[in-house]
Amino acid sequence: MSADPRVSIHPDSTVLMAAIAARLITKLVDIQDRHGEATVVLTGGTMGIGSLKAVAESPAARAVDWSKVNFWWGDERFVAAGDAERNARQAQDALLSHINVDPARVHVPGSTDDFDSPDDAAADYARRLAEAAAAEHAADMSDDRPEQPARLPRLDIVLLGVGPDAHVASLFPEQAGIREKELTVVGVHNSPKPPPARVSLTLPAINTASEVWMVVAGDDKAGAVGLALAGANPVQVPAAGPRGRRETLWLIDENAASRVPEQLVRKGPSGA
């Protein structure tokens, strides 16, 4: 069962990034207490990477056992692995190079160094997700374990930014990716935002997550945020589509909040 969205508004982007970092650290500690490890799906963009930098700068980050955090990406630019536009490269600089990660737990979508097309990279990424799900299934000794493993591992937290056009990950309005119902990962060939070739989780994959956090700042995003929270069709407004199974949380600043339905608003500088 998916969770209705909840909105937490912060005064500005700086406060918002600090609040996201604090929330993420606390949540990862809680998840590790329950499961021994945690899985987070990262996003790029100013807010996504800025929030990771805030995590790295927080003294509380040491409370997380980073060697037992699994990292995946919601989407990636299909360019060379060392390209500065790669979300994984930016996340490495902002956070991963500053913490004790296990390289085997960092799962980056493929690049042009390894694959001829974003479709090939997407198929590889889907395969690795399925392998992680199978390993997780094999290790699960609980009585209520499903007979067949899922195609995705347990995704504890998915972080998503939102574009002014309301795209999330690399799922753009009216394009094939946002319409996909069966695949967990798609190759994107004609992104209206450069670079045109990308790899992205699909909406059905995103919506298997326990929690989805939409992290958004800026008045140029206000229209997209308002439409998404008003219940627009995800094909036209992809940001309306993500729903965590337990929580769907919009963490936004005041500039992005001007068109949010009042009944959804939960204001607070700390994001508590």
Salt bridges, closest charged atoms under 4 A:
GLU37 OE1 - ARG105 NH1 2.68
GLU57 OE2 - LYS53 NZ 2.43
ASP75 OD2 - ARG198 NH1 3.94
GLU76 OE2 - ARG86 NE 3.78
ASP93 OD2 - ARG89 NE 3.63
ASP102 OD2 - ARG105 NE 3.83
ASP119 OD2 - HIS189 NE2 2.73
ASP124 OD1 - ARG127 NH2 2.59
ASP124 OD2 - ARG128 NE 3.02
GLU131 OE2 - ARG127 NH1 2.81
ASP156 OD1 - ARG154 NE 2.74
ASP165 OD1 - HIS167 ND1 2.65
GLU174 OE1 - ARG179 NH2 2.75
GLU211 OE2 - LYS27 NZ 2.89
GLU247 OE2 - ARG6 NH2 2.38
